[in-house]
Amino acid sequence: MMPISLVLGGAMLVLGRRLFWVFVVGTGFILGARLATELLGESAGWGWLAAVLGAGLLGALLALLAQKVAVAVAGFLAGGYLAHALVLHYRWDEAPPWVAFVVGGAVGSFLLMVLFDWALIAISSLTGAAVITEQIPVEPPWPVAVFLGLLVLGLAVQARGMRRRPAPPRGER
């Protein structure tokens, strides 16, 4: 799963806004893999692979059929994933992890719908950085440094793509 996660994490990190379907499909795929691993174990063979591919295909279908719904669902899933990852990483025990997932999902969905481009850049960069950081075996405190470095890289690359190119002079149109 590591090579696939690294590729998807990297694609979400730098292409999340430009190719939003990469973010939608990547989020579905990563969450499908996490859910399949939780329910079926790490090496459950064909059942595990079917669950992962099914989630990725569902994300792709959702992206093609209903962009706004896909964006809201992807925002919910990514926000939930990020909140859940934070709860597990920092071992916050005040509430069950699913509460963090639901609250983070609601926030992610809201942000993505209201501030589409900038929220997509932020959420896809955060998600891509988190997915990649989880796959790199480094000792603390380096995961935080790796995550922040990747986050800054993703934000910079995607924000640069938001710049408007100047219109050509009238004579060159």
Steps between C-alpha positions, in 0.01 A plus 500: 500500500794734565589577132136567412458724805815695415388557140148601601629718785742674264231554237261646758781715642580681174201438268203511739353823361601470137364145473241489775395149400849381603418633846153340500617161372817508712302577815254218425784261431699587814191481722393174337845358569491617862149361555584171328814466711306573822224252416687227312857526629816600318528213253148380433568432132228546241232621741725780620598597146134497389403735786781741415429499127127532564550815707726649233254418223211642703697822543571515126134440413391763750743750350373439148128505579460772758783747551339694786398184683843352434669812639281497812557128558875528433519798737314301763720194458825698491402718797392189689821318411714793615310542829510125564874488427561789742297332775692175457839669468459716810305231690213729594263282700234757593265380226482194275699530174180482292384829657818668375438344157145638481594848628809518278294374209234767547765772518684364195180475297389852595840652418525322170152610390535867605863567411540243224838583343690605812338237719578235239862613495520491882314173552671313216841625618423399860370160392788434261756601763331278762481197267867531401617563859320187622698291250845631595659316796673779693541553874336790688514797466582455130147403388382849596785660306435278196127574517553878525758499220270305271206722594692817411613341173146398406354840590771683303472284188121516490478873590743577220257333262231748612688800354331655203707532187492849349291538187704533180517849345216581258714462191604142591157347555 
